[in-house]
Structures are given as C-alpha cells and as structure tokens.
Amino acid sequence: MKFQDMLKLNVNEYYWVIRKKEDMEFVGLISLDTHHDGIGAEVSYQLLPKCWGNRYGQEVVKRILAYAFEELNLTEVVAETQSANIHSCKLLESVGMKLVSKVIRFGAEQNIYSIRS
C-alpha cells in the first residue's frame, strides 16, 4: 500500500506506529484492514530488522487482536505471511492463530492464518 492510499482511510482500516515504551524509538508499523481476498479483517505488521526477535511483534499483535475482538467486536481476524518466513509463522502461531490455507500470491507461497474470538 502506498502512503497516499493510507491517507484516504475508510472507517474499517486502522494503522499504528509501533514504538518502544521506554524511549519511544520507532520499531515498526501494524495495521488492521481488509484482507486481500476482500473478506475479513487482516492484521499485518512490519518491524525494523534490528527489532526482530525481541517479542515486540508478539506483544503488539496480541494487543491488536484484543482491540479487534473487544473494541471492534470482530469475530475473526486473519494474517498472511510467506510460508518461507518461519519467524513470522511462529509469531502468528504463538498468539493463537491457526494455519487455515495456503495460496500463491506476490510470486510466492503464502500461509493464511486465522483466529476467532
């Protein structure tokens, strides 16, 4: 998604900056918006490589899932990551998401994960 597209948000799209609590250093971005299939909400995140492996992703994905279920009253959230991205797959599984399907998209095999409230 281009930055200009993010400025034209609709009411069902949410974007946040991830920062460290102690010093507000930028860690990455996280969003909750419509999945590529056009059906359902998707949580998506991008972290700076230097922040990988520090549980920031796990912490923020858990918080966004809680927000999706408790505040937005969503019944399901999905996530999509390349099958080859083992660390992202493990992160999604660690927050309770289950692998539900695989697709070829963006020139690679993608894992589709899901969690229900």
NULUMSE-349723 format. One record per residue: residue number from 0; residue in three letters; x negated, y negated, z of N, C-alpha, C in turn. Coordinates in nm, 2 decimals. Layout:
<recs>
REC     i    aa      n.X      n.Y      n.Z     ca.X     ca.Y     ca.Z      c.X      c.Y      c.Z
REC   NUM   Ala        X        Y        Z        X        Y        Z        X        Y        Z
...
</recs>
This chain:
<recs>
REC     i    aa      n.X      n.Y      n.Z     ca.X     ca.Y     ca.Z      c.X      c.Y      c.Z
REC     0   Met    -0.08     0.12     0.00     0.00     0.00     0.00    -0.09    -0.12     0.00
REC     1   Lys    -0.05    -0.22    -0.08    -0.13    -0.35    -0.09    -0.08    -0.44     0.03
REC     2   Phe    -0.17    -0.52     0.07    -0.15    -0.62     0.18    -0.02    -0.70     0.14
REC     3   Gln    -0.01    -0.75     0.02     0.10    -0.83    -0.02     0.23    -0.75     0.00
REC     4   Asp     0.23    -0.62    -0.02     0.35    -0.54     0.00     0.39    -0.53     0.15
REC     5   Met     0.29    -0.53     0.23     0.31    -0.53     0.38     0.38    -0.66     0.43
REC     6   Leu     0.36    -0.77     0.36     0.42    -0.89     0.40     0.57    -0.90     0.36
REC     7   Lys     0.61    -0.81     0.27     0.75    -0.80     0.23     0.82    -0.68     0.30
REC     8   Leu     0.81    -0.67     0.43     0.86    -0.56     0.50     1.01    -0.55     0.50
REC     9   Asn     1.06    -0.43     0.50     1.20    -0.42     0.52     1.22    -0.38     0.67
REC    10   Val     1.34    -0.37     0.71     1.37    -0.35     0.86     1.33    -0.21     0.91
REC    11   Asn     1.30    -0.12     0.82     1.26     0.01     0.86     1.12     0.04     0.85
REC    12   Glu     1.03    -0.06     0.84     0.89    -0.05     0.83     0.82    -0.12     0.94
REC    13   Tyr     0.73    -0.06     1.01     0.66    -0.11     1.12     0.51    -0.09     1.10
REC    14   Tyr     0.43    -0.20     1.12     0.28    -0.19     1.11     0.22    -0.25     1.23
REC    15   Trp     0.12    -0.19     1.29     0.05    -0.24     1.40    -0.10    -0.23     1.38
REC    16   Val    -0.17    -0.32     1.45    -0.32    -0.31     1.46    -0.35    -0.24     1.59
REC    17   Ile    -0.45    -0.15     1.58    -0.50    -0.08     1.70    -0.62    -0.14     1.75
REC    18   Arg    -0.62    -0.18     1.88    -0.74    -0.24     1.94    -0.77    -0.17     2.07
REC    19   Lys    -0.89    -0.18     2.11    -0.93    -0.12     2.24    -0.88    -0.21     2.35
REC    20   Lys    -0.83    -0.15     2.46    -0.77    -0.23     2.57    -0.87    -0.32     2.64
REC    21   Glu    -1.00    -0.26     2.66    -1.09    -0.34     2.74    -1.15    -0.46     2.67
REC    22   Asp    -1.17    -0.46     2.54    -1.23    -0.58     2.48    -1.16    -0.62     2.35
REC    23   Met    -1.05    -0.56     2.32    -0.97    -0.60     2.20    -1.04    -0.58     2.07
REC    24   Glu    -1.14    -0.50     2.07    -1.22    -0.46     1.95    -1.12    -0.39     1.85
REC    25   Phe    -1.13    -0.42     1.73    -1.04    -0.36     1.62    -1.08    -0.21     1.61
REC    26   Val    -0.98    -0.12     1.61    -1.01     0.02     1.60    -0.95     0.07     1.46
REC    27   Gly    -0.83     0.02     1.43    -0.77     0.06     1.30    -0.63     0.01     1.29
REC    28   Leu    -0.55     0.08     1.21    -0.41     0.05     1.18    -0.32     0.17     1.19
REC    29   Ile    -0.20     0.15     1.23    -0.10     0.25     1.23     0.04     0.20     1.18
REC    30   Ser     0.11     0.28     1.11     0.24     0.24     1.06     0.35     0.35     1.08
REC    31   Leu     0.47     0.30     1.08     0.59     0.39     1.08     0.68     0.34     0.97
REC    32   Asp     0.68     0.41     0.86     0.76     0.36     0.75     0.82     0.48     0.67
REC    33   Thr     0.88     0.46     0.56     0.94     0.57     0.48     0.83     0.65     0.42
REC    34   His     0.85     0.79     0.43     0.76     0.88     0.37     0.76     0.88     0.22
REC    35   His     0.66     0.93     0.15     0.65     0.93     0.01     0.77     0.99    -0.06
REC    36   Asp     0.83     1.09     0.01     0.95     1.16    -0.05     1.07     1.07    -0.05
REC    37   Gly     1.07     0.95     0.02     1.18     0.86     0.02     1.28     0.90     0.13
REC    38   Ile     1.25     1.01     0.20     1.35     1.06     0.30     1.27     1.07     0.43
REC    39   Gly     1.31     1.01     0.53     1.25     1.03     0.66     1.14     0.93     0.69
REC    40   Ala     1.10     0.91     0.82     1.00     0.82     0.87     0.87     0.89     0.88
REC    41   Glu     0.76     0.82     0.84     0.63     0.88     0.84     0.54     0.79     0.93
REC    42   Val     0.46     0.86     1.02     0.36     0.79     1.10     0.23     0.81     1.02
REC    43   Ser     0.16     0.70     1.00     0.03     0.70     0.92    -0.07     0.61     0.99
REC    44   Tyr    -0.19     0.66     0.99    -0.29     0.58     1.07    -0.43     0.59     0.99
REC    45   Gln    -0.50     0.48     1.02    -0.64     0.47     0.96    -0.73     0.41     1.07
REC    46   Leu    -0.83     0.49     1.11    -0.92     0.44     1.21    -1.06     0.42     1.15
REC    47   Leu    -1.13     0.32     1.21    -1.27     0.30     1.16    -1.35     0.43     1.19
REC    48   Pro    -1.44     0.47     1.10    -1.52     0.59     1.13    -1.59     0.59     1.26
REC    49   Lys    -1.64     0.47     1.31    -1.71     0.47     1.43    -1.62     0.50     1.55
REC    50   Cys    -1.49     0.50     1.53    -1.39     0.52     1.64    -1.34     0.67     1.63
REC    51   Trp    -1.38     0.74     1.53    -1.33     0.88     1.52    -1.38     0.96     1.64
REC    52   Gly    -1.30     1.06     1.69    -1.35     1.15     1.79    -1.34     1.09     1.93
REC    53   Asn    -1.28     0.98     1.95    -1.27     0.91     2.08    -1.12     0.92     2.14
REC    54   Arg    -1.04     0.99     2.08    -0.90     1.01     2.12    -0.81     0.89     2.10
REC    55   Tyr    -0.86     0.78     2.03    -0.78     0.67     2.00    -0.66     0.71     1.91
REC    56   Gly    -0.69     0.79     1.81    -0.58     0.83     1.72    -0.47     0.91     1.80
REC    57   Gln    -0.51     1.00     1.88    -0.42     1.08     1.95    -0.33     0.99     2.04
REC    58   Glu    -0.40     0.90     2.11    -0.32     0.81     2.21    -0.22     0.73     2.13
REC    59   Val    -0.26     0.67     2.02    -0.17     0.57     1.95    -0.06     0.65     1.88
REC    60   Val    -0.09     0.77     1.82     0.02     0.84     1.76     0.12     0.89     1.86
REC    61   Lys     0.08     0.93     1.98     0.17     0.97     2.08     0.26     0.85     2.12
REC    62   Arg     0.21     0.73     2.13     0.28     0.61     2.16     0.38     0.58     2.05
REC    63   Ile     0.34     0.59     1.93     0.43     0.55     1.82     0.54     0.66     1.81
REC    64   Leu     0.51     0.78     1.83     0.62     0.89     1.83     0.72     0.86     1.94
REC    65   Ala     0.67     0.82     2.06     0.76     0.78     2.17     0.85     0.67     2.13
REC    66   Tyr     0.79     0.57     2.07     0.87     0.45     2.02     0.97     0.49     1.92
REC    67   Ala     0.93     0.58     1.83     1.03     0.62     1.72     1.15     0.70     1.78
REC    68   Phe     1.12     0.78     1.88     1.23     0.86     1.94     1.31     0.79     2.04
REC    69   Glu     1.24     0.71     2.13     1.31     0.65     2.24     1.37     0.51     2.21
REC    70   Glu     1.30     0.43     2.12     1.35     0.30     2.09     1.43     0.29     1.96
REC    71   Leu     1.38     0.37     1.86     1.45     0.36     1.73     1.55     0.47     1.72
REC    72   Asn     1.55     0.57     1.81     1.65     0.68     1.81     1.63     0.76     1.68
REC    73   Leu     1.51     0.78     1.63     1.49     0.87     1.52     1.50     1.01     1.57
REC    74   Thr     1.54     1.10     1.48     1.54     1.24     1.52     1.43     1.32     1.47
REC    75   Glu     1.35     1.27     1.37     1.24     1.34     1.31     1.14     1.23     1.26
REC    76   Val     1.01     1.27     1.27     0.90     1.19     1.22     0.81     1.29     1.15
REC    77   Val     0.76     1.25     1.03     0.66     1.33     0.96     0.53     1.26     0.95
REC    78   Ala     0.43     1.34     0.91     0.30     1.28     0.88     0.24     1.36     0.77
REC    79   Glu     0.16     1.30     0.68     0.10     1.37     0.57    -0.05     1.34     0.57
REC    80   Thr    -0.13     1.44     0.56    -0.28     1.43     0.55    -0.34     1.53     0.46
REC    81   Gln    -0.45     1.50     0.41    -0.52     1.60     0.32    -0.54     1.73     0.40
REC    82   Ser    -0.52     1.84     0.34    -0.54     1.97     0.40    -0.69     1.98     0.45
REC    83   Ala    -0.78     1.92     0.37    -0.92     1.93     0.40    -0.96     1.84     0.51
REC    84   Asn    -0.87     1.75     0.56    -0.91     1.66     0.67    -0.87     1.74     0.80
REC    85   Ile    -0.96     1.83     0.84    -0.94     1.91     0.96    -0.91     1.83     1.08
REC    86   His    -0.99     1.73     1.10    -0.97     1.65     1.23    -0.83     1.58     1.23
REC    87   Ser    -0.78     1.53     1.12    -0.65     1.47     1.13    -0.54     1.58     1.15
REC    88   Cys    -0.56     1.69     1.09    -0.47     1.80     1.11    -0.46     1.84     1.26
REC    89   Lys    -0.58     1.85     1.32    -0.59     1.89     1.46    -0.52     1.78     1.55
REC    90   Leu    -0.54     1.65     1.51    -0.48     1.54     1.58    -0.33     1.56     1.58
REC    91   Leu    -0.28     1.58     1.46    -0.13     1.59     1.45    -0.08     1.71     1.53
REC    92   Glu    -0.15     1.82     1.52    -0.10     1.93     1.60    -0.11     1.91     1.75
REC    93   Ser    -0.21     1.83     1.79    -0.23     1.81     1.94    -0.12     1.72     2.00
REC    94   Val    -0.05     1.65     1.91     0.06     1.57     1.96     0.20     1.64     1.94
REC    95   Gly     0.19     1.76     1.90     0.31     1.84     1.89     0.37     1.86     1.75
REC    96   Met     0.31     1.80     1.65     0.36     1.81     1.52     0.33     1.95     1.46
REC    97   Lys     0.42     2.00     1.38     0.41     2.13     1.32     0.39     2.12     1.17
REC    98   Leu     0.31     2.20     1.11     0.29     2.21     0.96     0.42     2.27     0.91
REC    99   Val     0.48     2.19     0.81     0.61     2.24     0.75     0.60     2.27     0.60
REC   100   Ser     0.50     2.21     0.54     0.48     2.23     0.39     0.35     2.18     0.34
REC   101   Lys     0.32     2.21     0.22     0.20     2.16     0.15     0.24     2.12     0.02
REC   102   Val     0.18     2.01    -0.03     0.21     1.95    -0.16     0.08     1.91    -0.23
REC   103   Ile     0.08     1.90    -0.36    -0.03     1.84    -0.43     0.01     1.70    -0.46
REC   104   Arg    -0.07     1.60    -0.40    -0.04     1.46    -0.42    -0.17     1.39    -0.41
REC   105   Phe    -0.19     1.28    -0.48    -0.31     1.20    -0.48    -0.43     1.28    -0.52
REC   106   Gly    -0.41     1.38    -0.60    -0.52     1.47    -0.65    -0.57     1.57    -0.56
REC   107   Ala    -0.50     1.60    -0.45    -0.55     1.69    -0.35    -0.43     1.76    -0.28
REC   108   Glu    -0.46     1.87    -0.22    -0.35     1.94    -0.14    -0.33     1.86    -0.01
REC   109   Gln    -0.20     1.83     0.02    -0.17     1.76     0.14    -0.09     1.85     0.24
REC   110   Asn    -0.11     1.83     0.36    -0.03     1.90     0.46     0.08     1.80     0.51
REC   111   Ile     0.20     1.85     0.52     0.31     1.77     0.57     0.35     1.83     0.71
REC   112   Tyr     0.34     1.74     0.81     0.37     1.78     0.95     0.50     1.71     0.99
REC   113   Ser     0.57     1.77     1.09     0.69     1.72     1.13     0.71     1.74     1.28
REC   114   Ile     0.78     1.65     1.35     0.82     1.67     1.49     0.96     1.61     1.50
REC   115   Arg     1.03     1.68     1.59     1.17     1.64     1.61     1.18     1.59     1.76
REC   116   Ser     1.28     1.50     1.78     1.30     1.45     1.92     1.36     1.56     2.01
</recs>
